[in-house]
Amino acid sequence: MAKKSDIKAPASSMRRGSTGKVFVWIILVLLILGLAGFGANGIGGSISSVGSVGKTEIAVTDYQRALQQELSFETRRRGQPVTMQQARLEGIDRRVLERLAGGAALAEEARVVGLSVGNDEVASQLRGVPAFQGTDGQFNRENYEFALRQNGTRASEFEDQLRVTAARDLLQQAVTGGLTVPETYAETVYGFLQERRSFRWAIVDESLLEGDAAEPTDADLASFHESRPELFRTPEIRKLTYAWLTPDMLLDTIEVEDSELQGLYDARADQYIRPARRLIERLGFSDMEAARAAKAQIDAGETTFDALIEERGLTLQDVDQGEVSRADLDSDVADAVFVLTEPGVSEPVTTSLGPVLYRVNAILQATEVTFEDARDDLVAEFTADRARRIIEDEIIAVDDLLVGGATLEELANETPMEVGALDFKADTAEGIAQYEEFRSEASRLTVGDFPEVQELSDGGIFAVRLDEIVAPALPPLADIRDAVLEAWRADQQAQRLAELGTELVTKIEGGTRMASLDLAARAERDMSRTDFIEDAPVGMMAEIFDLDAPGITFVQGPNGVSAVVELLDISAPELDTDQARAVTSQLNGVASEGLAADVFEVFGRAVQSRHGLSLDQTAVNAVLTQFGGGGQHGGS
């Protein structure tokens, strides 16, 4: 059953590149990386989408592709496999769904307002994709159809997707076209960052104070205690009773059969048993004679593979084939690539796309993690997943008990949940308070609110009741006398340093040199706002740059370290130089892009809110189950 969701498209989904070429590449990458292991028909003949925005559906295959791409990206980034269980704990599945929902919202708005592009525009975008071009740099129909056929995608489907994407692009241009910041913006920012100041300064600390401060009387402490209550007032305390259950609480109760672990190991075989692989690049030629000639030139040191790429007007990204095993390649290609025992360029080989030279950049040996070596990890993964499923099954029962009037204390008798009490403050972060979901609910509750079962980020659940709010209060002086005494002494020293600083400034302004005042002066030349000076009081640079003209000032920092500063010179940056013009031009461009992206993000959220997002949770759970992640109660 589809249901309304409060998923909002993240900023990243609204800040995608605005050029058609970028969108074409995004779609192509999704096609190439997307459906490995799933097939082209999704998860079942009766389920085609995981949701919709208005009449624009979010296809099951799109969700599968996007999840696979995100998992592959995270695996490469971290250098180790990322399971769906990990992805769900980190919210990756939800992030992917939010991104797709954002794109669907914009596509729906384009459909409603009648935005579309013609065949000529679609053809133009196809011609601009290097992967669809032949050796002459022109669009090659055979290459195009071969790439789509390899991924089980019909040309009509791909071109329809291009048309939708181009319409979204038109919509973005209509909303944000012409949005730019004033030229003075970059000049102001550049001037702010590039301004330089020269000054002398000297530390003023307690070593320069004469004599010791007088000890306070009881009356002094009482007055200070009453006049500075913000220093001593206790925080608000929210007395809570909670019931909770996390996967970790159930791990010791779960029995694991070796057959189940073996099944999980087999399902993860591609993670534990990896064949020999190569990182390769591919460069095609018009005929075998040209390929052989290029190989001979490379062997003779007359040219390089990189030079040949550059001569074609291509980039390394255009020829990159990524990480491949023998099974990923035709037999002839595999023989040419895997015969190399160290990085280098293969002999010419005939492929379905014509003669090709392959460059092997890295040789990755076969690896195997045996079942026994993986057993501990498999047990941890299996029991954690089983624990989460047990908890999911408990949610309805717990919810029914609460609705029926059961107290949190009674939940502990009728469910595996555990009950606890907590004096919750703003800085409480141990135990259950380490979960943001609990902290948010604990801060929101009012006395008398009905406890509701809610989920934690690790798959656990909780319900919480606010029993009492202890308001902030000023403790009696007798209870905190030591703390008041310490604060009084710090305050007195700060006052004495401030008085000394004022005296020193007056003397220096009168012509007395810092050295004559027992101050160890240091000179700084051409310093910027962001420069760091060791030992300087916190905030000194900011105060120096707040001065409008050369002069003397006193900077009082925390922890009893202050400084006398004499500003000597202010050097404004030159704006009429090649470097300044280049930087300000770039700043204006970046700021204008940011402005346009912000406006488009607001527009996108409004669009999604207007058309409404419906999710089919059954379909979402089915996709997650295919990845080994199971379903998720209450939404993805």
C-alpha positions in Angstrom: 0.0 0.0 0.0 1.4 3.3 -1.0 1.6 6.0 1.6 2.5 9.6 2.0 6.0 10.2 3.2 7.8 13.2 4.6 11.1 12.5 2.7 12.6 15.7 1.4 15.0 15.9 -1.4 18.4 16.8 -0.1 20.4 19.8 -1.3 22.6 17.5 -3.3 19.7 16.4 -5.4 18.9 20.0 -6.4 22.5 21.0 -7.0 23.2 18.6 -9.9 25.0 20.0 -12.9 22.9 21.9 -15.3 24.5 20.8 -18.6 22.9 18.1 -20.8 26.3 16.4 -21.2 26.6 15.8 -17.5 23.1 14.3 -17.2 23.9 12.0 -20.1 27.0 10.8 -18.4 25.1 10.2 -15.1 22.5 8.1 -16.9 25.1 6.2 -18.8 27.0 5.4 -15.5 23.8 4.2 -13.9 23.2 1.9 -16.9 26.7 0.5 -16.8 26.9 0.0 -13.1 23.3 -0.6 -12.3 21.7 -3.9 -12.7 24.5 -6.4 -12.2 23.0 -9.4 -10.4 19.4 -8.3 -10.7 18.4 -8.6 -14.3 16.6 -6.0 -16.3 13.1 -6.8 -15.1 13.3 -5.6 -11.6 12.1 -7.6 -8.6 8.9 -9.0 -10.0 6.5 -8.6 -12.8 3.8 -7.0 -10.7 6.0 -4.4 -9.0 7.4 -1.7 -11.2 7.9 1.3 -8.9 8.8 2.0 -5.3 6.7 5.2 -5.2 5.8 8.3 -7.2 5.6 12.0 -7.1 2.3 13.0 -8.7 2.1 10.8 -11.8 5.9 10.4 -12.2 7.0 7.0 -10.9 10.2 6.1 -9.2 11.1 2.9 -11.0 12.2 -0.2 -9.0 15.1 -0.5 -11.5 16.1 3.1 -10.8 16.2 2.4 -7.1 18.2 -0.8 -7.6 20.7 0.9 -9.8 21.1 3.9 -7.5 21.6 1.6 -4.5 24.1 -0.6 -6.3 26.0 2.5 -7.5 26.1 4.0 -4.0 27.2 0.7 -2.4 29.9 0.3 -5.1 31.1 3.9 -4.5 31.3 3.4 -0.7 33.1 0.1 -1.2 35.7 1.7 -3.4 36.0 4.8 -1.1 36.5 2.7 2.1 38.5 -0.1 0.5 36.3 -2.8 2.0 32.8 -4.2 1.2 29.9 -2.2 2.5 26.8 -4.4 3.2 23.2 -3.3 3.0 23.0 -3.7 6.8 25.8 -1.1 7.2 24.2 1.1 4.5 20.9 1.1 6.4 22.5 1.9 9.7 24.2 4.9 8.1 21.0 6.0 6.2 22.5 5.4 2.7 19.3 3.7 1.5 17.2 6.7 2.6 19.6 9.1 1.1 19.3 7.3 -2.3 15.5 7.4 -2.1 15.5 11.1 -1.2 17.7 11.8 -4.2 15.4 9.9 -6.5 12.4 11.5 -5.0 13.9 14.9 -5.7 14.5 14.0 -9.4 11.0 12.7 -9.7 9.5 15.9 -8.3 11.3 18.0 -10.9 10.3 15.6 -13.7 6.7 15.8 -12.5 6.8 19.6 -12.5 8.2 19.6 -16.0 5.5 17.2 -17.1 2.7 19.4 -15.6 3.9 22.6 -17.2 4.5 20.9 -20.5 8.3 21.1 -20.8 9.8 18.8 -23.3 12.6 18.5 -25.9 12.6 17.3 -29.4 14.3 14.5 -31.2 17.1 16.8 -32.4 18.1 17.7 -28.9 18.1 14.0 -27.8 20.3 13.2 -30.9 22.6 16.0 -30.1 23.2 14.7 -26.5 23.7 11.2 -27.8 26.4 12.4 -30.2 28.2 14.1 -27.3 28.9 10.9 -25.4 32.4 9.6 -26.0 31.4 6.0 -25.2 29.0 6.1 -28.2 31.6 7.4 -30.6 33.7 5.4 -33.1 37.4 5.8 -33.7 36.7 8.8 -35.9 35.1 10.7 -33.0 31.7 10.5 -34.5 28.5 8.9 -33.2 28.5 5.2 -33.9 25.1 3.5 -33.9 26.7 0.0 -33.4 28.6 1.2 -30.3 25.5 2.8 -28.9 23.3 -0.3 -29.4 26.0 -2.6 -28.1 26.3 -0.6 -24.9 22.6 -0.6 -24.3 22.2 -4.3 -25.3 24.9 -5.3 -22.8 22.8 -3.8 -20.0 19.4 -5.1 -21.2 18.1 -1.6 -22.0 16.1 -0.7 -25.1 17.2 2.4 -27.0 13.6 3.8 -26.7 13.8 3.6 -22.9 17.2 5.2 -22.8 16.1 8.0 -25.1 12.9 8.6 -23.1 15.0 9.0 -20.0 17.3 11.5 -21.8 14.2 13.4 -22.8 12.9 13.6 -19.2 16.4 14.6 -18.0 16.7 17.3 -20.6 13.2 18.6 -19.6 14.4 18.8 -16.0 17.4 20.7 -17.2 15.2 23.2 -19.0 13.2 23.6 -15.9 16.3 24.4 -13.8 17.4 26.9 -16.4 14.0 28.6 -16.4 14.1 28.9 -12.6 17.8 29.9 -12.1 18.9 31.3 -15.4 20.4 34.8 -15.0 20.8 34.5 -11.2 24.1 36.1 -10.4 25.7 38.0 -7.5 26.8 41.6 -8.0 30.4 42.0 -9.3 31.3 43.9 -6.1 30.6 40.8 -4.1 33.8 39.1 -5.2 35.8 42.3 -4.9 34.6 42.6 -1.3 35.4 39.0 -0.4 38.8 39.2 -2.1 39.6 42.4 -0.3 38.5 41.0 3.0 40.7 37.9 2.6 43.7 39.5 1.0 44.1 42.6 3.2 47.3 42.6 5.2 48.2 44.3 8.5 51.5 44.8 10.3 51.7 45.3 14.1 53.6 44.9 17.3 52.2 43.1 20.2 53.1 41.9 23.7 51.5 39.4 26.1 50.0 40.8 29.3 49.5 38.2 31.9 49.4 37.7 35.7 53.2 37.9 35.9 52.9 41.7 35.3 50.5 42.3 38.1 51.8 43.8 41.3 50.9 42.0 44.5 48.2 39.5 45.1 44.5 40.1 44.9 42.8 40.5 48.3 40.8 37.5 49.5 37.0 38.0 49.4 34.9 38.5 52.4 31.7 36.5 52.9 29.8 39.6 51.8 31.9 39.7 48.6 31.1 36.1 47.8 27.4 36.5 48.6 27.2 39.6 46.3 29.0 37.8 43.5 26.9 34.7 43.9 23.7 36.8 43.6 24.9 39.1 40.8 26.3 36.4 38.5 23.6 33.6 38.8 24.3 32.5 35.2 27.7 31.1 36.3 26.2 28.8 39.0 22.6 28.0 38.0 21.9 24.3 37.6 20.6 23.1 34.2 17.1 21.9 33.6 16.7 18.3 34.5 14.1 16.1 32.8 13.4 13.0 34.9 12.6 10.2 32.5 11.5 6.6 32.6 12.2 4.6 29.4 11.9 1.1 28.0 14.3 0.1 25.3 15.5 -2.9 23.3 18.6 -2.9 21.0 20.1 -5.6 18.8 23.1 -5.8 21.2 20.8 -6.9 24.0 19.6 -9.9 22.0 22.9 -11.2 20.6 23.6 -13.7 23.3 20.1 -15.2 23.0 20.4 -16.0 19.3 21.5 -19.5 18.2 23.3 -19.8 15.0 23.5 -22.9 12.8 26.5 -23.5 10.6 24.2 -24.2 7.7 22.8 -20.7 8.0 26.3 -19.2 8.2 27.3 -21.2 5.1 24.3 -19.8 3.3 25.3 -16.3 4.2 28.9 -17.0 3.2 27.7 -18.3 -0.2 25.5 -15.2 -0.7 28.6 -13.0 0.0 30.9 -15.2 -2.0 32.0 -12.3 -4.3 33.2 -10.4 -1.2 35.2 -13.3 0.2 36.5 -15.0 -3.0 37.8 -12.6 -5.5 39.5 -13.7 -8.7 42.6 -12.1 -10.1 41.8 -8.7 -11.5 43.4 -5.9 -13.5 42.9 -2.2 -13.6 42.7 -1.4 -17.3 42.2 1.3 -19.9 41.0 0.8 -23.5 42.0 2.7 -26.6 40.4 1.7 -29.9 41.8 2.1 -33.5 40.3 2.2 -37.0 42.1 -1.0 -38.1 44.6 -3.6 -36.9 47.5 -2.0 -38.8 47.0 1.3 -36.9 46.9 -0.6 -33.6 50.0 -2.5 -34.3 51.8 0.6 -35.4 50.8 2.4 -32.2 52.0 -0.6 -30.1 55.4 -0.6 -31.9 55.8 3.1 -31.3 55.1 2.6 -27.6 57.6 -0.3 -27.4 60.2 1.8 -29.1 59.7 4.7 -26.7 58.5 7.0 -29.6 55.2 7.7 -27.9 53.2 6.8 -24.8 49.7 5.5 -24.2 48.9 8.9 -22.5 50.1 10.8 -25.6 47.8 8.6 -27.9 44.9 9.4 -25.6 45.6 13.1 -25.8 46.0 13.1 -29.6 42.4 11.8 -29.8 41.1 14.6 -27.7 40.1 12.1 -25.0 40.7 12.0 -21.2 41.7 9.2 -18.9 38.1 8.9 -17.8 37.0 8.3 -21.4 39.2 5.2 -21.7 39.0 3.9 -18.1 37.5 0.4 -17.9 38.0 0.1 -14.1 38.7 -3.2 -12.3 38.0 -6.4 -14.3 38.4 -10.1 -13.9 38.7 -12.7 -16.7 35.0 -13.4 -16.5 34.3 -9.8 -17.3 36.1 -9.9 -20.7 35.8 -11.8 -23.9 38.3 -14.7 -24.1 40.6 -13.0 -26.6 40.7 -9.8 -24.6 41.2 -11.7 -21.4 44.2 -13.6 -22.9 45.8 -10.3 -24.1 45.3 -8.5 -20.7 46.0 -11.3 -18.3 49.2 -12.5 -20.1 50.9 -9.4 -18.7 52.6 -10.1 -15.4 53.3 -6.4 -14.6 51.7 -3.1 -15.6 52.1 -2.3 -19.3 50.3 -2.2 -22.7 48.9 -5.3 -24.3 49.3 -6.6 -27.8 46.6 -5.4 -30.2 43.4 -7.4 -29.9 40.2 -7.6 -32.0 37.0 -6.8 -30.1 33.4 -6.2 -31.1 34.3 -2.5 -31.2 37.3 -3.0 -33.4 41.1 -3.3 -32.8 42.1 -2.2 -29.3 45.1 -1.7 -27.1 44.7 -2.2 -23.4 46.9 -0.7 -20.7 47.1 -2.6 -17.5 47.7 -0.1 -14.6 47.6 -2.5 -11.7 47.6 -6.3 -11.1 45.4 -7.5 -8.3 46.0 -11.0 -7.2 43.2 -13.5 -6.4 42.2 -13.5 -2.8 40.1 -15.9 -0.7 38.8 -15.6 2.8 37.8 -19.1 3.8 34.5 -19.9 5.6 36.4 -20.5 8.9 38.3 -17.2 8.6 35.1 -15.3 7.9 33.1 -17.2 10.5 33.3 -14.6 13.3 32.2 -11.8 10.9 29.4 -14.0 9.6 28.2 -14.7 13.1 28.2 -11.0 14.0 26.4 -10.1 10.8 23.9 -12.9 11.1 23.0 -12.3 14.7 22.8 -8.6 14.3 20.4 -9.0 11.4 18.3 -11.6 13.2 18.2 -9.4 16.3 16.9 -6.5 14.2 14.3 -8.7 12.7 13.2 -9.9 16.1 12.9 -6.3 17.2 10.9 -5.4 14.1 8.5 -8.2 15.0 8.1 -6.8 18.5 7.1 -3.3 17.4 3.4 -4.1 16.8 3.1 -6.0 20.0 4.7 -3.2 22.0 2.6 -0.6 20.3 -0.6 -2.6 21.1 0.4 -2.9 24.8 1.0 0.8 25.1 -2.3 1.6 23.3 -4.0 -0.8 25.7 -2.7 1.2 28.7 0.4 -0.8 29.7 3.0 1.2 31.5 6.7 1.2 30.6 7.4 -0.9 33.7 4.9 -3.5 32.5 6.6 -3.7 29.1 9.6 -5.3 30.8 7.4 -8.1 32.1 5.7 -8.9 28.8 8.4 -8.1 26.2 12.2 -8.4 26.0 12.5 -4.6 26.6 14.4 -3.3 29.6 13.3 -0.4 31.7 15.5 2.4 33.1 15.4 5.9 34.6 17.5 8.9 33.6 18.0 12.4 34.8 18.4 14.0 31.4 20.2 17.2 30.8 21.3 19.0 27.6 24.8 17.5 27.8 23.7 13.9 28.8 25.2 11.6 26.2 25.7 8.2 27.8 23.6 5.0 27.6 20.4 5.5 25.7 21.1 9.2 25.5 23.8 8.6 22.9 21.0 8.1 20.4 19.9 11.2 18.6 16.4 9.8 18.3 16.1 9.5 22.0 17.6 12.9 22.7 15.2 14.5 20.4 12.2 12.9 21.9 13.4 13.5 25.5 13.8 17.2 24.8 10.4 17.4 23.2 8.2 15.6 25.7 5.9 17.3 28.2 4.6 15.8 31.4 1.5 13.6 30.6 2.5 12.7 27.1 1.5 9.2 26.1 4.6 7.0 25.5 5.0 5.8 21.9 7.3 3.1 20.5 10.0 4.7 18.3 13.0 3.3 16.4 16.7 3.9 17.1 19.4 4.2 14.4 20.8 0.7 15.0 17.5 -1.0 14.6 16.5 -0.8 18.3 13.3 0.6 19.7 12.3 2.7 22.7 9.4 4.4 24.5 9.9 7.2 27.0 7.9 9.0 29.6 8.6 12.3 31.2 7.9 12.1 34.9 9.0 15.5 36.1 10.9 18.6 35.0 13.3 20.1 37.6 13.6 23.7 36.7 17.0 25.5 36.7 17.8 26.9 40.1 20.6 28.8 41.8 22.0 26.6 44.6 22.6 28.2 48.0 26.0 29.7 48.4 26.9 27.3 51.2 26.5 24.3 48.8 28.8 25.7 46.1 31.1 28.0 48.0 34.3 26.6 46.5 33.0 27.1 42.9 31.9 30.6 43.7 35.3 31.4 45.3 37.2 30.1 42.2 34.9 32.1 39.8 35.4 35.3 42.0 39.2 35.0 41.8 39.1 34.6 38.0 36.8 37.6 37.7 39.0 39.7 39.9 42.1 38.8 37.9 40.4 39.6 34.6 39.5 43.0 36.1 43.1 43.7 37.3 44.4 42.7 33.8 41.9 45.0 32.1 43.0 47.9 34.3 46.7 47.2 33.7 46.0 46.9 29.9 44.3 50.3 30.0 47.3 51.9 31.8 49.7 50.3 29.3 47.8 51.6 26.3 47.7 55.1 27.7 51.5 55.0 28.3 52.3 53.7 24.8 50.1 56.3 23.2 52.0 58.9 25.2 55.3 57.8 23.6 56.6 55.1 26.0 58.2 52.1 24.2 56.9 48.7 25.1 60.4 47.5 26.1 60.4 50.3 28.8 57.3 48.8 30.2 58.8 45.3 30.7 56.8 44.1 27.7 58.4 41.5 25.4 57.3 43.0 22.1 57.0 40.9 18.9 56.7 42.3 15.4 54.4 40.8 12.7 54.6 41.9 9.1 51.8 41.6 6.4 49.6 39.2 8.3 46.2 38.1 7.0 43.0 37.5 8.9 43.5 33.7 8.7 47.2 33.6 9.9 47.9 31.9 13.1 50.2 33.3 15.8 51.4 31.0 18.5 50.8 32.1 22.1 48.5 35.0 21.0 45.2 35.5 22.9 42.2 34.0 21.3 40.5 36.6 19.1 43.5 38.9 18.8 43.6 38.7 15.0 39.9 39.5 14.7 40.3 42.6 16.9 43.3 43.8 15.0 41.4 43.6 11.7 38.4 45.4 13.3 40.6 48.5 13.8 39.8 51.3 11.2 43.3 52.9 11.4 46.7 52.4 13.0 46.7 52.8 16.8 47.0 51.0 20.2 44.5 48.6 21.6 44.2 46.1 24.4 43.0 42.5 23.6 41.7 40.6 26.6 41.6 36.9 26.0 40.3 34.0 28.1 42.4 32.1 30.6 44.2 35.1 31.9 46.2 35.8 28.7 45.8 39.2 27.1 47.9 41.4 24.9 48.7 45.0 24.1 48.7 45.6 20.3 50.1 48.5 18.2 48.7 48.4 14.7 51.4 49.9 12.4 50.1 49.6 8.8 47.1 48.5 6.8 47.8 47.1 3.3 44.7 46.9 1.0 45.0 44.3 -1.8 45.4 45.4 -5.4 42.4 44.5 -7.4 43.8 45.5 -10.8 46.1 42.5 -11.4 45.7 39.3 -13.4 45.6 37.2 -10.3 43.0 39.4 -8.6 40.8 39.4 -11.7 41.1 35.6 -12.0 40.2 35.0 -8.4 37.3 37.5 -8.3 35.9 36.0 -11.5 36.0 32.6 -10.0 34.5 33.8 -6.8 31.6 35.5 -8.6 31.1 32.3 -10.6 31.0 30.0 -7.5 28.8 32.4 -5.6 26.4 32.7 -8.5 26.2 28.9 -8.8 25.6 28.7 -5.1 22.8 31.3 -5.3 21.2 29.5 -8.2 21.5 26.1 -6.4 19.9 27.5 -3.2 17.0 29.0 -5.1 16.5 25.8 -7.0 16.7 23.7 -3.8 13.9 25.8 -2.3 11.9 25.5 -5.6 12.5 21.7 -5.6 11.2 21.3 -2.1 8.1 23.4 -2.9 7.5 21.3 -6.0 7.7 18.0 -4.1 5.4 19.3 -1.4 2.9 20.5 -4.0 2.8 17.2 -5.9 3.1 14.9 -2.9 5.4 11.8 -2.5 3.9 8.4 -2.2 6.0 5.4 -1.3 5.2 1.7 -1.7 6.9 0.3 1.4 6.4 -3.3 0.2 8.4 -2.5 -3.0 11.1 -0.7 -1.0 11.5 -3.6 1.4 11.6 -6.1 -1.5 14.5 -4.2 -3.1 16.4 -4.0 0.3 15.8 -7.7 0.8 17.5 -8.4 -2.5 20.5 -6.6 -1.3 20.5 -8.6 1.9 19.2 -5.7 4.0 15.7 -6.9 4.9 12.8 -4.5 5.2 12.4 -1.6 7.5 9.4 -0.9 9.7 7.7 2.4 9.1 9.7 3.6 6.0 13.1 3.4 4.5 
